[in-house]
Amino acid sequence: MKPIGYWLNRADQALTRHMNGMLEEFGLTRLSWQVLNVVQDAPNATGAHDAVQRARGVTDGEVLSVLAANAGTPALTAAIDAVLTGGWAARPAPGRLVLTPEGAERLARVAERVGAFRDLSMTGISPDEYRTAVSVLERMTANLEPARAPHLPA
């Protein structure tokens, strides 16, 4: 049996390759789609998703922070630039991102395709198996992160 790290890397590569191929017709990659989701899902200070907050958007720094585990700053900055150039997002103020009306409509269409992708990736996997896999990976990560294991190098 191959170790978990092998399968984590293979799964991530397969997810990225398939999603990039599926999103290509929309002019997106997995990473730029993730950026759009952060922009779309940005709550205000009370956690509410309202029209005022959506109009203010999210800062580039918030996007970088939320997606830090997914990619480095250069790749995330390039993904931010791509969603701006593609008309998915705009800047209501320097360093802030909001979805454009067209971007929001297009993202809704992308969501349908992503749903089909998720169904495909979950073929033969029960919801309980998925929850177990995620739970195990969360605990493994917590065991190895510096706050939990201070003797490990950061």
C-alpha positions in Angstrom: 0.0 0.0 0.0 1.3 3.4 -0.9 1.6 6.0 1.9 -1.0 8.7 2.5 1.3 11.4 1.2 1.5 9.7 -2.2 -2.3 9.6 -2.5 -2.7 13.1 -1.3 -0.4 14.4 -4.0 -2.0 12.2 -6.7 -5.5 13.3 -5.6 -4.6 17.0 -5.6 -2.9 16.7 -9.0 -5.9 14.9 -10.4 -8.4 17.4 -9.0 -6.4 20.3 -10.3 -5.9 18.8 -13.8 -9.5 17.8 -14.2 -10.8 21.1 -12.8 -8.4 23.2 -15.0 -9.6 21.3 -18.1 -13.3 21.7 -17.1 -12.9 25.4 -16.3 -10.8 26.2 -19.4 -13.8 27.1 -21.5 -14.8 29.7 -18.9 -11.2 31.2 -18.9 -10.6 30.0 -15.4 -8.3 27.7 -13.5 -8.9 25.9 -10.2 -7.0 28.7 -8.4 -8.8 31.6 -10.1 -12.1 29.8 -9.4 -11.1 29.6 -5.7 -10.3 33.3 -5.8 -13.8 34.1 -7.1 -15.3 32.0 -4.4 -13.5 33.9 -1.7 -14.7 37.2 -3.3 -18.2 35.9 -3.5 -18.3 34.5 0.0 -16.7 37.4 1.8 -18.8 38.2 5.0 -18.9 41.5 6.7 -17.6 41.8 10.3 -20.8 40.3 11.8 -20.6 37.4 9.4 -23.6 38.5 7.4 -23.6 38.5 3.6 -25.3 41.6 2.6 -25.4 44.0 -0.4 -23.2 46.6 1.3 -20.4 44.1 2.1 -20.6 42.7 -1.4 -20.2 46.3 -2.7 -17.1 46.8 -0.5 -15.7 43.4 -1.5 -12.7 41.7 0.0 -9.1 42.8 0.2 -6.3 41.2 -1.8 -4.7 40.4 1.6 -7.8 38.5 2.7 -7.8 36.5 -0.5 -4.1 35.7 0.0 -4.8 34.7 3.6 -7.8 32.5 2.9 -6.0 30.7 0.0 -2.5 30.6 1.5 -2.6 26.8 1.8 -3.6 26.4 -1.8 -0.8 28.4 -3.5 1.9 30.9 -2.9 1.6 34.7 -3.3 2.9 34.9 -6.9 0.3 32.3 -8.1 -2.5 33.9 -6.1 -1.6 37.4 -7.4 -1.6 36.1 -10.9 -5.0 34.5 -10.3 -6.4 37.8 -9.0 -5.0 39.6 -12.0 -6.7 36.9 -14.3 -10.1 37.4 -12.7 -9.8 41.2 -13.1 -8.6 40.9 -16.7 -11.3 38.4 -17.5 -14.1 40.7 -16.3 -15.1 38.4 -13.4 -14.1 41.0 -10.8 -13.4 44.7 -10.4 -11.8 47.0 -7.9 -14.3 49.3 -6.1 -11.2 50.7 -4.3 -7.5 50.1 -4.5 -6.6 46.6 -3.2 -10.2 45.5 -3.0 -12.1 43.0 -5.1 -15.8 42.6 -5.9 -17.6 40.4 -8.4 -18.9 42.2 -11.5 -22.6 41.6 -12.3 -21.5 39.6 -15.3 -18.9 37.8 -13.2 -21.6 36.8 -10.7 -23.8 35.5 -13.5 -20.9 33.6 -15.1 -19.9 32.1 -11.7 -23.4 30.8 -11.3 -23.1 28.9 -14.6 -19.6 27.6 -13.5 -21.2 26.3 -10.3 -23.4 23.9 -12.3 -20.3 22.5 -14.0 -18.5 22.3 -10.6 -21.4 20.3 -9.2 -21.1 17.8 -12.0 -17.3 17.6 -11.3 -18.0 16.9 -7.6 -20.4 14.2 -8.5 -17.8 12.6 -10.8 -15.1 12.8 -8.1 -17.4 11.2 -5.5 -18.4 8.2 -7.6 -18.3 5.2 -5.4 -17.7 7.2 -2.2 -20.4 7.5 0.3 -21.0 10.8 2.2 -19.9 9.0 5.4 -16.7 7.9 3.8 -16.0 11.4 2.5 -16.7 12.9 6.0 -14.3 10.3 7.5 -11.5 11.1 5.0 -11.8 14.8 5.7 -11.9 14.3 9.4 -8.8 12.1 9.4 -6.9 14.7 7.2 -8.0 17.6 9.5 -6.7 15.7 12.6 -3.5 14.7 10.8 -2.9 18.3 9.8 -3.6 19.6 13.3 -1.2 17.0 14.7 1.6 18.3 12.5 1.1 22.1 12.5 3.5 24.1 14.6 0.9 25.3 17.2 0.2 21.6 18.0 3.7 20.3 17.6 6.0 23.1 18.6 9.1 20.8 18.5 8.7 20.7 14.7 10.3 23.4 12.5 7.7 25.9 11.2 
